[in-house]
Amino acid sequence: MDYWQQWIRPHITSHLLGLLPFKDRAQYLYSRFYLHLMAMDPQNPLLSILNGTGWFSKSNHYIHIRPYDPLLYQFLNPPPAFTKHLPTFQQTPRPILQHNLLTELALYKSNYILSITSHSQKLLQMTMLTDRGPGLDCDVVVTAPALDQVSFMAWRCGIWGWGGKCICGKRFDRDHTPSMPSPAIHLTEIEQRIYKLHHQLLDRAIKYTLIDFLLNQRPWDKARNILDFWTISMSHRLKLNPLQP
């Protein structure tokens, strides 16, 4: 059972969320946070604490960390992603180092998820398109307002509206979005162009909907209005015509 859980969890994580397994995810976030530490304002209290203990970016040498030391001490040494940059660590301008590392991390993340299963590629294409900058996560919806995150995450996972009826009377899924009535959602001219471009670039098998586009672009209110409208519409239709077992 333990073996099965260790094998299946990364697959579930990549399929549903487009995230790395926990250990790799922790290292990924550690690397990005270390970049954040190096760019902090000199007056930041955390940076003052690190400077007082001689962390790597100041001392240029590793510090021995014992297992029972406070968690903060873990940040005294750079994460593994910095290894090949250490010889030129002090000479490399921080903006260049940040760009290179974020690009490498984004590429590592994509390759890792794609290596788990071929199905992950569609999820990546849907949630992290090529025109987005390096270092951005697939799980963009976690930056949405807290009250909307459950609904938005359900959409990403493909389980939003489960049990609801499309206007055609069949069970709702992503294929039925063109048939569903929608509130008047105004897209700016730029948004319309980007949305059309995405449709031209993506494979036809990918169910890239207006909701996916809105979640990628982050106009949360527009995505919320559509999903709320659909929730009310499907609830009303389900009461009139319950799904047959």
C-alpha positions in Angstrom: 0.0 0.0 0.0 2.8 2.4 0.9 4.5 1.7 -2.5 1.2 2.3 -4.3 0.7 5.6 -2.5 4.3 6.7 -3.3 3.8 5.9 -7.0 0.3 7.3 -7.5 0.5 10.6 -5.6 2.8 12.3 -8.0 0.6 11.2 -10.9 -2.6 12.6 -9.1 -0.8 15.8 -8.3 0.4 16.4 -11.8 -2.9 15.4 -13.4 -5.2 17.5 -11.3 -3.1 20.5 -10.3 -0.1 20.6 -12.7 2.2 20.7 -9.6 5.4 18.9 -8.7 5.3 16.1 -6.0 5.8 17.5 -2.5 9.5 17.0 -2.2 10.3 18.5 -5.6 7.7 21.2 -5.0 9.4 22.2 -1.8 12.8 22.4 -3.5 11.3 24.5 -6.3 9.7 26.9 -3.8 13.0 27.0 -1.8 14.9 28.0 -4.9 12.5 30.8 -5.7 12.4 32.1 -2.2 16.2 32.1 -2.0 16.1 34.5 -5.0 13.6 36.6 -3.1 16.0 36.7 -0.2 18.8 38.1 -2.3 16.6 40.8 -3.7 15.2 42.0 -0.3 15.5 45.5 0.9 18.6 45.9 3.2 16.2 47.1 6.0 14.2 43.9 5.9 14.4 42.3 9.4 14.8 38.8 7.9 17.7 39.9 5.8 19.3 41.5 8.9 19.0 38.2 10.7 20.6 36.3 7.8 23.4 38.8 7.5 24.1 38.5 11.2 24.7 34.7 10.8 26.8 35.0 7.7 24.6 33.3 5.1 26.0 32.1 1.8 25.4 35.2 -0.3 27.6 37.1 2.1 30.2 34.6 3.2 30.4 32.6 -0.1 30.9 29.3 1.7 28.6 26.6 3.0 27.6 26.7 6.7 27.3 23.4 8.6 23.7 22.8 9.5 22.7 20.3 12.2 19.4 18.4 12.0 18.1 20.0 15.2 18.9 23.6 14.2 16.0 26.0 13.6 14.3 25.9 10.2 15.6 29.5 9.5 19.2 28.1 9.4 18.3 26.1 6.3 18.3 29.3 4.3 21.9 30.0 5.2 22.9 27.8 2.3 21.7 28.0 -1.3 19.4 25.3 -2.7 20.7 22.6 -5.1 19.4 24.6 -8.2 22.2 27.1 -7.5 25.0 24.5 -7.7 26.3 25.2 -11.2 26.1 29.0 -10.6 28.2 29.0 -7.4 31.6 29.5 -9.1 30.3 32.9 -10.5 27.8 33.5 -7.8 29.3 36.8 -6.5 30.1 38.2 -10.0 26.8 37.5 -11.7 24.3 40.5 -11.5 21.3 39.4 -9.5 18.7 40.2 -12.3 20.7 37.9 -14.7 21.0 35.2 -12.1 17.3 35.4 -11.3 16.3 35.2 -15.0 18.5 32.2 -15.6 17.4 30.3 -12.5 13.7 31.0 -13.1 14.0 29.8 -16.6 15.7 26.6 -15.5 13.2 26.0 -12.8 10.3 26.5 -15.1 11.8 24.1 -17.7 12.6 21.5 -15.0 9.1 21.7 -13.7 7.5 21.2 -17.2 9.8 18.3 -18.1 9.2 16.6 -14.8 5.5 16.7 -15.1 5.5 15.7 -18.7 7.8 12.7 -17.9 5.1 11.3 -15.5 2.5 10.9 -18.2 1.7 12.0 -21.7 -1.7 13.4 -20.5 0.1 16.1 -18.5 1.1 18.0 -21.6 -2.5 19.1 -22.3 -2.8 20.4 -18.7 0.4 22.3 -19.1 -0.7 23.8 -22.4 -4.0 24.8 -20.9 -2.6 26.4 -17.8 0.8 27.7 -18.7 1.0 29.0 -22.3 4.2 29.8 -24.1 3.8 33.6 -23.9 3.8 33.6 -20.1 7.1 34.4 -18.3 9.4 31.9 -16.8 8.9 31.0 -13.2 5.1 31.3 -13.2 3.3 28.3 -11.7 0.6 26.2 -13.3 -1.4 26.6 -10.1 -2.1 30.3 -10.9 -5.6 30.0 -9.3 -4.1 29.9 -5.8 -3.4 33.6 -6.3 -7.2 34.2 -6.8 -9.4 35.6 -4.0 -9.7 33.0 -1.2 -13.5 32.7 -1.7 -13.1 31.8 -5.4 -10.2 29.4 -5.1 -12.3 26.2 -4.5 -14.5 27.0 -7.6 -11.6 27.9 -9.8 -9.5 24.8 -8.7 -12.5 22.6 -9.4 -12.6 23.9 -12.9 -8.9 23.3 -13.4 -9.4 19.7 -12.1 -12.3 19.1 -14.5 -14.8 18.4 -11.7 -16.7 21.7 -11.7 -20.4 21.3 -12.2 -20.4 17.6 -11.6 -23.9 16.3 -11.7 -25.2 19.5 -13.3 -27.1 19.6 -16.6 -26.2 21.5 -19.7 -28.9 23.4 -21.5 -29.1 20.5 -23.9 -30.2 18.2 -21.1 -27.0 16.1 -20.9 -24.5 16.0 -18.0 -22.3 19.1 -18.1 -18.6 18.9 -19.1 -16.1 21.2 -20.8 -17.5 20.3 -24.2 -20.8 21.9 -23.4 -19.5 25.4 -22.6 -20.4 26.8 -26.0 -24.1 25.7 -25.4 -24.4 27.2 -22.0 -26.1 30.6 -21.6 -23.6 33.2 -20.2 -23.8 36.7 -18.7 -22.5 39.6 -20.8 -18.8 39.4 -20.3 -16.8 42.2 -22.0 -13.4 41.4 -23.2 -11.0 44.2 -24.0 -9.7 44.4 -27.6 -6.3 43.0 -26.4 -8.0 40.2 -24.4 -10.0 39.2 -27.5 -6.8 39.1 -29.6 -5.0 36.9 -27.1 -7.9 34.6 -26.7 -8.2 34.1 -30.5 -4.4 33.6 -30.8 -4.5 30.9 -28.1 -7.2 29.0 -30.0 -5.1 29.1 -33.1 -1.9 27.9 -31.3 -3.4 25.1 -29.1 -4.2 21.6 -30.3 -7.8 21.1 -31.2 -8.1 18.2 -28.7 -7.4 20.7 -25.8 -10.7 22.0 -24.4 -9.4 25.5 -23.9 -12.5 27.6 -22.9 -13.1 31.2 -22.0 -12.9 30.2 -18.3 -9.4 28.9 -18.8 -8.4 32.0 -20.6 -9.8 34.2 -17.9 -8.1 32.2 -15.1 -4.8 32.5 -17.0 -5.2 36.3 -17.4 -6.5 36.8 -13.9 -9.6 39.0 -14.3 -11.1 37.0 -11.5 -14.4 38.9 -11.4 -15.2 37.9 -15.0 -14.5 34.2 -14.4 -16.5 34.3 -11.2 -19.5 35.9 -13.0 -19.7 33.1 -15.6 -19.3 30.3 -13.1 -21.9 31.8 -10.8 -24.3 32.2 -13.6 -23.8 28.6 -14.8 -24.3 27.4 -11.2 -27.7 29.0 -11.0 -28.7 27.9 -14.5 -27.7 24.3 -13.9 -29.4 24.2 -10.4 -32.6 25.5 -11.9 -32.5 23.0 -14.8 -31.6 20.1 -12.5 -34.7 20.8 -10.4 -36.9 20.8 -13.4 -35.4 17.7 -15.0 -33.4 15.5 -12.6 -30.7 13.4 -14.0 -31.7 9.8 -14.6 -29.7 7.2 -12.7 
